[in-house]
Every structure is written in structure tokens, then in C-alpha cells.
């Protein structure tokens, strides 16, 4: 190469780069494997003359300046076709702002900054007084420059100008933008929320962070849509805060090519698992209970203990259904990025109901009969004796048919005590009679 001047990432192949090779009157392309090729250009006037500044515009076209020929050229990198603006510009600075501003280039010998429409490829005055060299500050069309060259844009959105013969770095401020608004405002929430970010600044792109840093131009973005009253708005689903519900700072900034970068707007958001709703709040029962636990927080996971310890994320997951365990029950709701719910705690006692026996002829008869043994506790086993002793689980027993009732056909007993015991997964109950 001979006096390479400017380099820019190439479109459409973003992994390669294009460089203006000024003294060789060429545009070079450098591939990822470092192979260098020359871009072939075609058209009515395909000969380049010391190309200098080079950019890739938003349409993927290569824009170059030719200070010696006083032209701005545009090249299609796909087919190599080339076109030029009207002449008369000696430019070594080139920068695409976008929006209504379009592309800016320094017209060095005329001491002004000009703008180029990327669609029509026509130019117009952007700043300075044509043909007047100076270093006067003022509005865009009052300020003067002396041989402006390089152009850039700072983080605030201002245009920076290297004012060569004034030995100054000049700044052209953009008009103020409208700070974005966030709804809802920060606070404490029991479910994920959809943030709405809006502004009336045209052609805005929102950049945001959730890690406490300020959004910069390389931050994640939200692409807004134009709604009523020229309001641009976008949404962002916020579904967690910090560790265990610690506050999360959502920060957003508006970037627009024709306006200053907005101020940073921040809100703090925290999430928590809502209280647990239990359909039965402990007590004493003679049968299993259908226990159901709910919370207003979606996707929360309930975990429980029965040993008196507080539930953690290592404990068993609760499943609604029939419950019949004696002792303390503790349940807590969990969700990633949410503060844990308050603990539900209560005691449950399950007791086998008092067994009963039904003699159809009373307690005196002259014949055998069928005695009916029963308990209101479903699934209980009935044990009995006829020798006056209290029944144990080793005694004669009957398993109720249908849940809580059994029959002793051909029952015949007289004189000594008849004892009935009901046993199962619950406590014991006993009936005694003669």
C-alpha cells in the first residue's frame, strides 16, 4: 500500500475491513484471514484519485472523500458501481450521524461542515460560513472554522470538529432531547412487570442496563414504536430483581442522531413472593384433609418441612393433595430473583375417631346375630377382644369394607366384657361395653 488513509469495517461482510489506499488510488479489502484484495469499481468515471476518508453508511454503501479531485464518491461494495456528488469539496473528514442530519463531511478549503443526504446523495451546508476562515463561536451558521478536517461524535451527541489551522477541537451541540419516562415507577412487586419506556424525541433508540452502570452506546437496546401524539414507546419485561429480591436498578437513556443524548433515568425495582394462602389452617382431624396452598405470585415454588425447621430451597416441593401427618407443618414460597415468602406454620393432629358397635337386638338376645363395627376414620383397622382385655394390634381384627365399617357375622358372646379398638395411621380410639 502507498499512504493508506482510512479504515472501516466492511458491509455486507462485517468480519472484513476496507481501507483507502490513497497513493495507489484504490480501496483495499482485508479479509479475516488477512488476505488483501482490491475493490473493483465500475461506472462512468471509475478511476479513483487519492481516496482519503472512508465510511460505510447505514445502507451498506462505501462513502469516500477525494480531496484532490474535490469529490465525494459512493461505491456499492457488491457490484462495484460508483457515483459522485457535485464537485468543489476538499474533504478529509467524514462521519455518518444518521437521522435528518445524515452524513457530515468537512469541506476543508471552504472552512465549513457540510451534510450529505444518504438517499439523494446531495449535499447542503451544516455549519460555518462558506469561504470565511475564523474561530468565532456561535450558532451553526454563525460560527467560523479554519480548515476543519476530522469529524466525530461524543457521548453527549455533540459533533466534534478538528479545526486544523486554529489548533482547536470544536464542538457543535445538538438540540436538547426529551428524557425518557418509565412506567411503572420503581417499587416492590409480587410478579413480573412490563416496563413502558417512552419519549417524544424523534428517531430515538433506548439503551438500558440492569447492573447499576450507566447505559452507553454499546448497551442493550429497546427499539421503540411510534404511537399516538408522536410518542415513541418500547417495553421491557422485568421478571426478577437482585439476589433474594434485593433492589435492581433499571437505567435507561435515549439516543437520537439529531439530538443530544438524554439524561440517565433510573428506577429501583424489587420482587417478593406473596403470602401463602392455606385452605385449612391447622387443627385436629379424624381423617386426611385435602390441603391446598396458593400464592398470587406466578411460578413460585412451595417447599415444606415437618420437623419444625424453616424450609429452604433444598427441601421437598409441596404438592396439593390429601394430607394426614401429625405434627408441625411449615411452608415457604420461592422464586428466582424474588424475596422468599413469609413462612406458613401450624400444627396438625390426626386422631382415629371413637369406634362404635351396633347390636341389632340390643345387648340381650336368644340367637346369634351380625354385629356392626364402625369408625368415622377412613382406612382404620378395627381390633377387638371378648375376654375383657384391651385389644392390641395382635388381637382379632376386621378391616372395614368401604373405608370405615365392618361386620361380625354369627356373633355370639355373653358374660365378659367386649372391647373394640380402632387403629390405623392415626392415633388409637377404643370402645368398651358388656
Order of alpha helices (4+ residues) and beta strands (2+ residues): beta-beta-beta-beta-beta-beta-beta-beta-beta-beta-beta-beta-beta-beta-beta-beta-beta-beta-beta-beta-beta-beta-beta-beta-beta-beta-beta-beta-beta-beta-beta-beta-beta-beta-beta-beta-beta-beta-beta-beta
